[in-house]
Each structure stands twice: as C-alpha cells, then as structure tokens.
C-alpha cells in the first residue's frame, strides 16, 4: 500500500527534488531560491535555506550522504551536512 503525502512550504513552483542515501531526507528547491530539507519519517521540515534569489535547479547527494550540493544559475554550492541534528550541520 502506498501513501501520498503533501509537503507544503514553497510559494513558487518546485523545480528540483533529491532523496538522501537511504531516503531519510528529501531536499526540495523552487523558483524563489528557497531550499527545504524534509525528514521523511516525521514529514517535518528540518531546515529552510535562504540567501539567494535564483531558482534552484539541481541537487546532488553523494553516496555517503555527507554533502548536499545544489545548483542555480550554472553554479554548484556545497552544504557540509544535510543532517541538522549533527554538530556543525547546516
């Protein structure tokens, strides 16, 4: 049996999604440049990343899941740790 869950937070169109290794975290990015990280077990928003006004068009979680990279305007920016519960996280 599958379930559909609606995660609401973005005000503009969502352009990119990525699951972390193990599918515990979902990253979503939108036209307004906002990135959200979601805990899929609890369906709660973990982090809201602000700071630029360009549309988020790409995400990458490497196999070790220790870095999240996101792309906008042909640039990639690393985020050191997508797990906000670890010391030194986003």
Secondary structure, DSSP 4 states (H G I P E B T S, - for coil): ----------SS-EEEEEEPTTS-EEEEEETTS-EEEEETTTTEEEEEE-S--SPP-EEEE-TT-S-EEEEETTEEEEES-S-TTSTT--
